[in-house]
Amino acid sequence: MTEELTRSQELISRRKAAVPNGVGMFNTATAVKAEGAIITDADGRELIDFAGGIGVVNAGHCPPPVVKAIQEQAAKFLHVSFNVASYEPYIALCEKLNALLPHGGPTKTLLVSTGAEAVENAVKIARQATKRQGVLCFTDAFHGRTLMAMSLTSKVAYKPNSGPFAPEVYRTRFPNFYRYAAGRSEAEFVKDELHGLHELALYTVAPENLAAVIVEPVQGEGGFNVIPKDYLKGLRKWCDQHGILLILDEIQSGFGRTGAWSAFEQMGVMPDISTWAKSLGSGLPIAAVVGRAEVMDAAGPSSIGGTYIGSPVSCAAALATVNYMEEIDINAKGRHVGEVIRKRFEKMKDKYSVIGDVRGLGAMMAMEFVKNGDPQKPDADTCAKLMAACSKRDLIVINAGTEKNIIRVLCPLVISDDLLNKGLDIMEEELGNICS
Ligand SMILES: Cc1ncc(COP(=O)(O)O)c(C=O)c1O
């Protein structure tokens, strides 16, 4: 007799038959409903969500004011195209973002639909503003899956046989202190890594050919690697010396995740352009390119945009999200959630030698698994086992890192302490089982 499939299993088997294999799948969870930090699956099981739709629901699943704003806007109009008829929610959202994320003077914002699209446009604007072509990016970077964004993305496994890639893209080493410091102090390490820029200018690309440097202040997919503050300051200085624009990609780190609207404001560095998406719209597709007005205005008429630049419903969702985030002080929540996770992860690190590093900024917290305490020996196996074990206990956790050996937490920041600790208890118990 064949065993009957659960509804989730049935859904996954339909997915396998209908959806291409190349679409990423962290685990076999399903969803029919979500609220706060809980996802209800097709069999009615309540799952604790430590993935937050990959950093999209900082304000929680379905915040009531956001749902209301979506419903109200949907009843008015769904689409006219901002190119054809200007509408208030778009303009109000740009005004809000300009005020929240000033770029050192008059600031302007372009809205698009996805993070990758924001990155594409940021590069296009930088090229037009500087009349140069080159773009410098980093190892372990993730900037999306469209042509330019994919070319800037580091992980080779994300782009097998997908070339030719966009030309004039140069890559240098991300200053990953844990992996590369090899006993040096942070100050020594930063000095050496900044010297790498000098060498890059000699051997790889002339700085006067570079339009922009793009970097995530805290790498997301790359494993929550926090850029050393003084490196970012040095990079800013190097850009200024050579007339290069600095693009900071805050798509994963923005909107409270690091305990502030942006990671860069905590590092004392101002970008020329920055990119935003994910938690801006609480799940509706919306992304933003924010930048110094004179840089943003350098793009020629009709050279940026598209049919769906800032859907009215997405704009309404984003405005309501940002207002709601202000109301509940999302940044304080990010700092609090981050402190709880950091303490628990550090306790786990003391117990289990397989954890080589605990790191992050605010609630953008991760732990890295390595063999024999060696940062050069990633342990993807333990990471995969932990994800699978947590999944069996109704906790959704996702990995990160080019070598898939890092567990990252991107839970909604509105999660209660009880639920957060319940999830962390599961993680700790399951890690204990794996390590025993
Ligand atoms: C830092 C960063 N940039 C860009 C992107 C691409 O965004 P999207 O998936 O919306 O295209 C991501 C997505 O994970 C990201 O984390």
The ligand as a Tripos MOL2 file, in Angstrom:
@<TRIPOS>MOLECULE
LIG
   16    16     1     0     0
SMALL
NO_CHARGES

@<TRIPOS>ATOM
      1 C1         22.8680   42.6590   -1.2250 C.3       1 LIG1
      2 C2         21.9170   42.2380   -2.2990 C.ar      1 LIG1
      3 N1         21.8970   42.8980   -3.4590 N.ar      1 LIG1
      4 C3         21.0400   42.5690   -4.4510 C.ar      1 LIG1
      5 C4         20.1590   41.5250   -4.3040 C.ar      1 LIG1
      6 C5         19.2140   41.1730   -5.4180 C.3       1 LIG1
      7 O1         17.9120   41.4900   -5.0680 O.3       1 LIG1
      8 P1         16.6820   40.7960   -5.8290 P.3       1 LIG1
      9 O2         16.6970   39.3550   -5.4500 O.co2     1 LIG1
     10 O3         15.4710   41.5300   -5.3250 O.co2     1 LIG1
     11 O4         16.9050   41.0150   -7.2780 O.co2     1 LIG1
     12 C6         20.1450   40.7990   -3.1070 C.ar      1 LIG1
     13 C7         19.2380   39.6460   -2.9300 C.2       1 LIG1
     14 O5         19.4320   38.7730   -2.1150 O.2       1 LIG1
     15 C8         21.0400   41.1610   -2.0770 C.ar      1 LIG1
     16 O6         21.0780   40.4930   -0.9160 O.3       1 LIG1
@<TRIPOS>BOND
     1     1     2 1
     2     2     3 ar
     3     2    15 ar
     4     3     4 ar
     5     4     5 ar
     6     5     6 1
     7     5    12 ar
     8     6     7 1
     9     7     8 1
    10     8     9 2
    11     8    10 1
    12     8    11 1
    13    12    13 1
    14    12    15 ar
    15    13    14 2
    16    15    16 1
@<TRIPOS>SUBSTRUCTURE
     1 LIG1         1 GROUP 0 **** ****
